[in-house]
Amino acid sequence: MGAYRMWVELKMEKDFTFRLLFVVLLLGVFVDCGFCLEDTDSDAVVYIVTLKQAPVSHLYGEEFRVKGHHHHNSKNHGSGNVSRLHKPRHISHKHAHDASSTSRMHNSLLRKALRGEKYLKLYSYHYLINGFAVLVTPQQAFKLANRREVANVALDFSVRTATTHTPQFLGLPLGAWAQEGGYETAGEGIVIGFIDTGIDPTHPSFSDNTPERHYPVPQHFSGICEVTRDFPSGSCNRKLVGARHFAASAITRGIFNTSQDYASPFDGDGHGTHTASVAAGNHGISVVVAGHHFGDASGMAPRAHVAVYKALYKSFGGFAADVVAAIDQAAQDGVDIINLSITPNRRPPGVATFFNPIDMALLSAVKAGIFVVQAAGNTGPSPKSVSSFSPWIFTVGASTHDRVYSNSIVLGNNITIAGVGLAPGTDSMYTLVMASHALNDTAASDMYVGECQDASSFNQTLVQGNLLVCSYSVRFVLGLSTIKQALETAKNLSAAGVVFCMDPFVIGFQINPTPMRLPGIIIPSANDSKILLQYYNSSLDQDEVTKKITRFGAVASISGGLKANFSLSAPNVMFYSARGPDPEDSFLDDADILKPNLVAPGNLIWAAWSSGGMDSVEFEGEDFAMMSGTSMAAPHVAGLAALIKQKFPNLSTAAIGSALSTTASLSDKYGGPILAQRSYANPDSNQSPATPFDMGSGFVNATAALDPGLIFDTGYSDYMSFLCGINGSAPMVRNYTGESCGASTMSGTDLNLPSITISKLNQTRTVQRTLINIAANETYVVGWSAPYGASIKVTPARFFIACGQQQVLSVDFNATMNNSSPSFGRIGLFGNQGHVINIPLSVIVKISYNTTNS
């Protein structure tokens, strides 16, 4: 890594061409340069090229599944023999030499296709996809597309990024952790790969300082740790077992900012550190923010190992070419689970949303036995807003959990106003002083002075010992003004605390609790802010002649928001959590696939924060941050999947997803229905019972998922048959996989998923599902509720199933009316040993008779 240090020293040189080529070389990609960058055509862009020849991971067979009576004994599985669904072993290590030969083949192809022309190859993909990313003109891309070796040429596209109490809310300490020997062993031996913004290796959430227990790096993992100036030797350990970064596509565009983005695995954003600690952060790490203690943090699988593949950056997000390179490397390194808290910036064009470089790379990852979790996206609550499309990807939406930090201010007229703010309270009533009424004689006539961003504008004598009232305008939303700077102003003026009143022009903006070292509160409601201001103005004494204020008569006390309240009804689906139905194509036709798969805690999540994290100015310099989004929900499920994989090491990826889905909860903590927020503005006042298009199978149940009873299994060949069943898809299937579609095809409805989705029910349809028992012998009774506008019948209505045996369920659907509104039902399987299997039903268009004939 001395070469990298040399690059750092040379970074001030003016020769951009040399610097760019040097950085690309140092990124560890296989570079083939057919030109000098100063001569690059201005219309050159990045394309992802896939070849017809199969990648390494496809050469060694598909996931195989054990059917029938083939049993295995394991002390981890409880009593009795248990049938497991198998995944292949990672085979990358003994075929690592294929990378260099594949790269040479790619270079040869480029030289032949673009004889003497200018180009720059950024990556060679060989493990999950056989192809490369290259900077060329559209005309050159056309030449490549016409080569007989080339299967597909796709334009690169951009992507974006989409806890102390959630282990308790999910029941881990007395449930899933206890079943597996406690948090000390939860997730041990499992490697979770994070495609994100990197990691802060110095954070205690990723320390391996556990002398009381042996903590070896899993033998099946072969990843490396990059060493750079800001990610020095020793950054990786037995917890953080691998770290790389991928930025070649971004660098070729000239948008990579080394001072913000770090040409290393170090996290300059904060997002990646946060998601990694949610899934696999160490147990019992003290959460101290703004000098206040908020409890102890733990990941879902605190003994799992972390491998980081940085492909997203603070200043620009990321690009598919870099993400695909990261996925390809993670699979080759031998990760067990991939977490993607990222989504595409646009819906993929073409025959179907499933045919895009990222989803097709993940299909190969699933074939290699890697469980893939992806955030649903933060574009809810409108229908068809989900940004994770494919049935082989486990898509997670965001819900609340039952912890809330509330704050309030009590006015001198005994009116109490609710607000937010992770702040201490006052010990008594203090005088309220509006910022605009405390200006000094030299203050500039700035219309934004009321936002309290500059202490020099104010008369300290008027503010000292009082509560400073500041305006929260749209500039706070845009990041032009900050709570942090207003608090610094109040501190410099010796104020007793700060009160933020909402500007009436800030409509529908959701304010998260913000850490404050001083007593403080943000009043998020413009109407409540108006009540405070009316009281304040009515309490002022003014000189009748000069109109100057002679006395500030309004007083108030701040209750404080440091103490959590756990009485909240939860979970609820958050308004921003993206919704189904799953769009099959850019025309928004509906796919026969249920998305999201389920929901998990994603709102107001405490987790680790990078020391260089710039994503949230309010948490800059802190070790922890409270963040919200489906980005936070996905790693909850990735960590829980690690617990399942630890208990059942040979379960297929589909079986892990099935265990999570069929055991999901359908009710909140008080036994009522899970509600979904329906609007961005006033979401708590616009809620109704959640449907499968809001929450998938339901809210993740960590403990039940470790003992699912029955499993639905699906393999690579099934996914191929599904892709081949899409009208006009055969060329795309061949282009991306190198395989031709045969006579066997199936619709999404017929995939053996733990849900049934029918986008168009034309009179009648029979759907079958095959279940496998991975528990003891059990007898099940079947119950169901039909979607509105349809009737259903399930056979058999009762069955006995031995350990390792299969059972086929037939579900007959019959449309009873013509209706185009989505309706929902459910099948429940109730075992006499306590297992309950939940199968959500979704029917969109229902046609009960042929209107043309009648």
Buried (B, 14 or more C-beta within 10 A) or exposed (E): BEEBEEBEEEEEEEEEBBBBBBBBBBBBBBBBBBBEBEEBBEEBBBBBBBBBBBBBBBEBEBBEBBBEEEBEEEEEBEEEBBBBBBBBEBBBBEBEEBBEEBBEBBBEBBBEBBEEBBBBBBBBBBBBBBBBBBBBBEEBBEBBBEBEBBBBBBBBBBBBBBBBBBBBBBBBBEBBBBBBEEBBBBBBBBBBBBBBBBBBBEBBBBBBEBEEEEBEBBEBBBBBBBBBBBBEEEBBBBBBBBBBBBBBBBBBBEBBBBEBBBBBBBBBBBBBBBBBBBBBBBBEBEBEBBEBEBBBBBBBBBBBBBBBBBBBBBBBBBBBBBBBBBBBBBBBBBBBBBBBBBBBBEBBBBBBBBBBBBBBBBBBBBBBBBBBBBBBBBBBBEBBBBBBBBBBBBBBBBBBBBBBBBBBBBBBEEBEBBBBBBBBBBEEBBBBBBBBBBBEEEBEEEEEBBBBBBBEBBBBEBBBEBBBBBBBBEBBEEEEBBBBBBBBBBEBBEBBBBBBBBBEEBEEBBBBBBBBBBBBBBBBBBEBBBBBBEBBEEBBEEEEEEEEBEEBBBBBBBBBBBEBEEEBEBBBBBBBBBBBBBBBBBEEBBBBBBBBBBBBBBBBBBBBBBBBBBBBEBBBEBBBBBBBBBBBBBBBBBBBBBBBBBBBBBBBBBBBBBBBBBBBBBEBBEEEEBBBBBEBEEBEEBBEEBBBBBBBBBBBBBBBBBBBBBBBBBBBBBBBBBBBBBEEBBBBBBBBBBBEBEEEBBBBBBBBBBBBBBBBBEEEBEBEBBBBBBBBBBEBEBEBEBBBBBEBEBEEEEBEBBBBBBBEBEBEBBBEEEBEEBBBBBBBBBBEEEBBBBBBBBBBBBBBEEEEEE
